[in-house]
């Protein structure tokens, strides 16, 4: 409510000062953000899991004369993870 943007004159109107009035109607959590349509958070879990995997570790002997470039071998090994949200 009462949202206001005011340009900051000394910065050539490139930055604005923002003020607003907010009224809390329920506890601030992801479940209520979804419930009241504040933000669509999609599927979520109410607990945090931690998984750890060290990328880039390979075993074996690779001969450079065969055209093996280790970064390409590592990228191929983990290419399927790009479909699950990982970025290599």
Residue, then its C-alpha position, 0 to 999 in steps of 0.5 A: x500500500x502507499x507505494x512511492x518511487x522518488x528519483x535521487x536527484x544527485x545521481x541523475x535520476x538513475x536510482x530511485x528511493x522506494x517506500x511502501x507500507x506493508x501489512x502482515x496478514x499471515x506468517x511469512x513462509x513459502x506455503x503462505x506465499x503460494x496460498x495467497x498468490x504472492x509468488x508462485x513457488x512451484x513444487x517445494x519441500x518443507x525440509x532441506x536436503x544436502x547432497x554433495x558430489x565432487x565433479x571432475x574426478x575421473x580414473x584411468x589412463x588417457x593418452x593425449x595422442x588418441x585425441x583425449x582432452x580431459x575437460x571433454x571427457x569430464x563434460x561427457x561424464x556429467x552431461x546428463x546432470x544438465x537435465x536435472x538442474x546442474x550446470x557444468 
